[in-house]
Amino acid sequence: MTISSRLCVLAVAAALAGAAGPAAAQTLASIGTNPPGSVFYAVGSGLAKVAADAGTLRLNVQPYSGTSTFIPLLESGELEFGVNNAVDMGLAYRGPNFKIGGRNPFPHAPGLRVVMRGAPLLISPVVRRDSPIKTMYDVKGKRVTGEYPANLAIWYNTFGELASAGLTWSDVRVVPVPSLNDGVDALMQGRADMTSYALNGAKVREADAAVGVRHLSIDCSPEGERRLRAVPGYYPRRVKKGEAFAVVEDICVVAYDIYVVAGHRVADGVVDGLLRAVWEHGDKLVPVHPIFREWTRDRLASADVTIPYHPTAVRFFRERGVWTADMEQAQQRLLATP
């Protein structure tokens, strides 16, 4: 979205806010997400609804082809918020000298700040329901979606999934796709044998209705977990049959934390408005999407983050008595990192 088109969107929103009366005439901001059908889009939509209902902030949900594409907009201040994750944000914040898997293609964005830590994002390989692939070891030599220039996170997701079984990208036949949903399209169209997606993603439901799909387990043995944790921010998590859509047996998946992030220059009132809505009305998020079941107060502030918190968030959590000495130590260490 260009600056001029963004201004048009905000102008229309402002007009609507004024027409709706004083209660709706709140600060306007935008939140970047992945495309509709993705978990991140559901997160952005849920946050926007709760903030609007609380009367603290009016959020325009702005979907992009992938989270990688809007990082520069957060850094420049053109976009106020973004839904992203711990691994990507650590790579972007620390810059090109910090690499995972020998690469770091993210734009350097030292101005990124956490507004809140959300639920863990659960990622798992996806195959056709009738696929002969039963374990990650069966993926060797198969067609796997890769490259993901618009969704760099998915390259790392699949890197971690393969690594759990002692495999690398050189052990599979890479099917280049630009973004998250394109990977599922390639699976549906028969151009790929495996792709990767978050649990309970609407796009997975679409694929299941079209061709029948299932999530595949990574290797969660002690050796598999050690290989997975070579990517800072990843950890394994077990999911029972039926706990998520397309989970047809007990599996182990890749987990890492969702962040709501902002540039360090975003105004205090904007950040405070979103935090107050979630802190006071977080229970209203749960019906929006299953991911919000773990979007709880006790997870919002943490010492276990990969980039610093926005100063308004630090003040917000300190005023509510949840900002600990460990969090302050982590904050100072991260601020000194770039």
WOLINTA-V142801 format. One record per residue. RES is the residue in three letters. SS is DSSP state (a for helix, b for strand, c for the rest). Layout:
RES_SS, RES_SS
//
This chain:
MET_c, THR_c, ILE_a, SER_a, SER_a, ARG_a, LEU_a, CYS_a, VAL_a, LEU_a, ALA_a, VAL_a, ALA_a, ALA_a, ALA_a, LEU_a, ALA_a, GLY_a, ALA_a, ALA_a, GLY_c, PRO_a, ALA_a, ALA_a, ALA_c, GLN_c, THR_c, LEU_b, ALA_b, SER_b, ILE_b, GLY_b, THR_b, ASN_c, PRO_c, PRO_c, GLY_c, SER_c, VAL_a, PHE_a, TYR_a, ALA_a, VAL_a, GLY_a, SER_a, GLY_a, LEU_a, ALA_a, LYS_a, VAL_a, ALA_a, ALA_a, ASP_a, ALA_a, GLY_c, THR_c, LEU_c, ARG_b, LEU_b, ASN_b, VAL_b, GLN_b, PRO_b, TYR_c, SER_c, GLY_c, THR_a, SER_a, THR_a, PHE_a, ILE_a, PRO_a, LEU_a, LEU_a, GLU_a, SER_a, GLY_c, GLU_c, LEU_c, GLU_c, PHE_b, GLY_b, VAL_b, ASN_b, ASN_b, ALA_a, VAL_a, ASP_a, MET_a, GLY_a, LEU_a, ALA_a, TYR_a, ARG_a, GLY_c, PRO_c, ASN_c, PHE_c, LYS_c, ILE_b, GLY_c, GLY_c, ARG_b, ASN_c, PRO_c, PHE_c, PRO_c, HIS_c, ALA_c, PRO_c, GLY_c, LEU_b, ARG_b, VAL_b, VAL_b, MET_b, ARG_b, GLY_b, ALA_b, PRO_b, LEU_b, LEU_b, ILE_b, SER_b, PRO_b, VAL_b, VAL_b, ARG_b, ARG_c, ASP_c, SER_c, PRO_c, ILE_c, LYS_c, THR_c, MET_a, TYR_a, ASP_a, VAL_a, LYS_c, GLY_c, LYS_c, ARG_b, VAL_b, THR_b, GLY_b, GLU_b, TYR_c, PRO_c, ALA_c, ASN_c, LEU_a, ALA_a, ILE_a, TRP_a, TYR_a, ASN_a, THR_a, PHE_a, GLY_a, GLU_a, LEU_a, ALA_a, SER_a, ALA_c, GLY_c, LEU_c, THR_c, TRP_a, SER_a, ASP_a, VAL_c, ARG_b, VAL_b, VAL_b, PRO_b, VAL_b, PRO_c, SER_c, LEU_a, ASN_a, ASP_a, GLY_a, VAL_a, ASP_a, ALA_a, LEU_a, MET_a, GLN_c, GLY_c, ARG_c, ALA_c, ASP_c, MET_b, THR_b, SER_b, TYR_b, ALA_b, LEU_c, ASN_c, GLY_c, ALA_a, LYS_a, VAL_a, ARG_a, GLU_a, ALA_a, ASP_a, ALA_a, ALA_a, VAL_c, GLY_c, VAL_b, ARG_b, HIS_b, LEU_b, SER_c, ILE_c, ASP_c, CYS_c, SER_c, PRO_a, GLU_a, GLY_a, GLU_a, ARG_a, ARG_a, LEU_a, ARG_c, ALA_c, VAL_c, PRO_c, GLY_c, TYR_c, TYR_b, PRO_b, ARG_b, ARG_b, VAL_b, LYS_c, LYS_c, GLY_c, GLU_c, ALA_c, PHE_c, ALA_c, VAL_c, VAL_c, GLU_c, ASP_c, ILE_b, CYS_b, VAL_b, VAL_b, ALA_b, TYR_b, ASP_b, ILE_b, TYR_b, VAL_b, VAL_b, ALA_b, GLY_b, HIS_c, ARG_c, VAL_c, ALA_c, ASP_a, GLY_a, VAL_a, VAL_a, ASP_a, GLY_a, LEU_a, LEU_a, ARG_a, ALA_a, VAL_a, TRP_a, GLU_a, HIS_a, GLY_a, ASP_a, LYS_a, LEU_a, VAL_c, PRO_c, VAL_c, HIS_c, PRO_a, ILE_a, PHE_a, ARG_a, GLU_a, TRP_c, THR_c, ARG_a, ASP_a, ARG_a, LEU_a, ALA_c, SER_c, ALA_c, ASP_c, VAL_c, THR_c, ILE_c, PRO_c, TYR_b, HIS_c, PRO_a, THR_a, ALA_a, VAL_a, ARG_a, PHE_a, PHE_a, ARG_a, GLU_a, ARG_c, GLY_c, VAL_c, TRP_c, THR_c, ALA_a, ASP_a, MET_a, GLU_a, GLN_a, ALA_a, GLN_a, GLN_a, ARG_a, LEU_a, LEU_a, ALA_c, THR_c, PRO_c
//
